[in-house]
């Protein structure tokens, strides 16, 4: 699933984006945290695909495991 998350210099300030779209992992997580359902997000952003959510969750889980000392 991680092949769906891309980091491109100059696009959204180098933030991790979904399949090269201008939608970041953090955008999706913020929408979910604000109470939107996956279905509502898909309706508002038709370029997203249901499989993108799994990639977002996987990316967040991996990123969250990194601890900087």
Secondary structure by P-SEA (a helix, b strand, c coil): ccccccccccccccccccccccccaaaaaaaaaacccaaaaaaaccccccaaaaaaaaaaaaaaacccc
